[in-house]
Amino acid sequence: MRAFQILQFGLDNLRLLELPTPTCGPGTVLIRVHATSLNYRDLLMVRGHYDPKLKMPRIPLSDGAGEVVEVGTGVTRFKPGDRVVGLFLQYWQDGAASQAKSRGALGGDIDGMLADYVVLPESGVTGFPDHLSYEEAATLPCAALTAWNALFHTAATKPGDTIVIQGTGGVSIFALQFAKSAGARVLGTSSSDEKLLQAKSLGLDDGLNYKQNPEWSSWVKKQTAGEGADVIVEVGGSGTLQESMKAVRVGGTIAQIGILSGTEERFAVTSVLMRQIRLIGIYVGSHTMMHAMNRAIGLSQMKPVVGKVFPITETIEAYRYLEQGRHFGKVVISLASNE
């Protein structure tokens, strides 16, 4: 089978190889992968900026969708022909996060989805809504579930709330779609006026170019009659956290998800204290959250936004496309030629 492996850090060291097709053991399923999707984490992983101690060789990518072709003894939930995705965190089934549940991340702790075939435990696999293609379903395990967790498990978003998204990448666009489906108002920032227009076609209520208006928190305050936003979906990190803290309302929530603009930040603890800000880190979500999200997507017939699809032979180009920030929504890699 074809599979990409990280042999050394750096995109130029990512290799497409022929490897033996894995085989099922008890309690596992063999999946023929049809499509995978890229997250910014995947780029950092290959660069060596996410886990400098990554064990190599490692098959990258946390997200992938495919078809069950074989099941091991004891498997009861799946059969050949079922359409499935792998879970980002293989061990987080339910309940609150813990150190043990936060291990087993695909494409990092263990081999990921950028291969023609993968074997996963039955508990690390789930179905996806029938109306989605493999390319669309491949976007769900990380970006979609992260947005869902931030809005509905962490912040309990309700109709009439004001949500702020940053940029137009995967997590932010999913947050936009989920928030609008819940009756919330969504404000967004981007460096591209064209992308803001695209986001408005998906329901974005108003947008601001942060390159032209770097102190965008003032704009959020004006948009909310001086109160601030209920939830900030914070994907920037050190480059945006200060503005997010100014833009959120008293008692509001900052869901810290990404580190697109840096990892270290100094901020006034008194601001968090006196304004009662809830600053909470989001690390994807559990199997139970994934089931709830899939039910909601199925009922609403929501379609993930796939910005561009690359064939597996152009995987390096797909990484470069993400690296350059040219995408809107999700970047997908298709393995369709293995069918």
Rosetta blueprint (number, residue, H / E / L):
1 M L
2 R E
3 A E
4 F E
5 Q E
6 I E
7 L L
8 Q L
9 F L
10 G L
11 L H
12 D H
13 N H
14 L E
15 R E
16 L E
17 L E
18 E E
19 L L
20 P L
21 T L
22 P L
23 T L
24 C L
25 G L
26 P L
27 G L
28 T E
29 V E
30 L E
31 I E
32 R E
33 V E
34 H E
35 A E
36 T E
37 S E
38 L E
39 N L
40 Y H
41 R H
42 D H
43 L H
44 L H
45 M H
46 V H
47 R H
48 G L
49 H L
50 Y L
51 D L
52 P L
53 K L
54 L L
55 K L
56 M L
57 P L
58 R E
59 I L
60 P L
61 L L
62 S L
63 D E
64 G E
65 A E
66 G E
67 E E
68 V E
69 V E
70 E E
71 V E
72 G L
73 T L
74 G L
75 V L
76 T L
77 R L
78 F L
79 K L
80 P L
81 G L
82 D L
83 R E
84 V E
85 V E
86 G E
87 L L
88 F L
89 L E
90 Q L
91 Y L
92 W L
93 Q L
94 D L
95 G L
96 A L
97 A L
98 S L
99 Q L
100 A L
101 K L
102 S L
103 R L
104 G L
105 A E
106 L E
107 G L
108 G L
109 D L
110 I E
111 D L
112 G L
113 M L
114 L L
115 A E
116 D L
117 Y E
118 V E
119 V E
120 L E
121 P E
122 E H
123 S H
124 G H
125 V E
126 T E
127 G E
128 F L
129 P L
130 D L
131 H L
132 L L
133 S L
134 Y H
135 E H
136 E H
137 A H
138 A L
139 T L
140 L H
141 P H
142 C H
143 A H
144 A H
145 L H
146 T H
147 A H
148 W H
149 N H
150 A H
151 L H
152 F H
153 H H
154 T H
155 A L
156 A L
157 T L
158 K L
159 P L
160 G L
161 D L
162 T E
163 I E
164 V E
165 I E
166 Q E
167 G L
168 T L
169 G E
170 G H
171 V H
172 S H
173 I H
174 F H
175 A H
176 L H
177 Q H
178 F H
179 A H
180 K H
181 S H
182 A L
183 G L
184 A L
185 R E
186 V E
187 L E
188 G E
189 T E
190 S E
191 S L
192 S L
193 D H
194 E H
195 K H
196 L H
197 L H
198 Q H
199 A H
200 K H
201 S H
202 L L
203 G L
204 L L
205 D L
206 D E
207 G E
208 L E
209 N E
210 Y L
211 K L
212 Q L
213 N L
214 P L
215 E L
216 W H
217 S H
218 S H
219 W H
220 V H
221 K H
222 K H
223 Q H
224 T L
225 A L
226 G L
227 E L
228 G L
229 A E
230 D E
231 V E
232 I E
233 V E
234 E E
235 V L
236 G L
237 G E
238 S L
239 G L
240 T L
241 L H
242 Q H
243 E H
244 S H
245 M H
246 K H
247 A H
248 V E
249 R E
250 V E
251 G E
252 G E
253 T E
254 I E
255 A E
256 Q E
257 I L
258 G L
259 I L
260 L L
261 S L
262 G E
263 T L
264 E L
265 E L
266 R L
267 F L
268 A L
269 V H
270 T H
271 S H
272 V H
273 L H
274 M H
275 R L
276 Q L
277 I L
278 R E
279 L E
280 I E
281 G E
282 I L
283 Y L
284 V L
285 G L
286 S L
287 H H
288 T H
289 M H
290 M H
291 H H
292 A H
293 M H
294 N H
295 R H
296 A H
297 I H
298 G H
299 L H
300 S H
301 Q L
302 M L
303 K L
304 P L
305 V L
306 V E
307 G E
308 K E
309 V E
310 F E
311 P E
312 I H
313 T H
314 E H
315 T H
316 I H
317 E H
318 A H
319 Y H
320 R H
321 Y H
322 L H
323 E H
324 Q L
325 G L
326 R L
327 H L
328 F L
329 G E
330 K E
331 V E
332 V E
333 I E
334 S E
335 L L
336 A H
337 S H
338 N H
339 E L
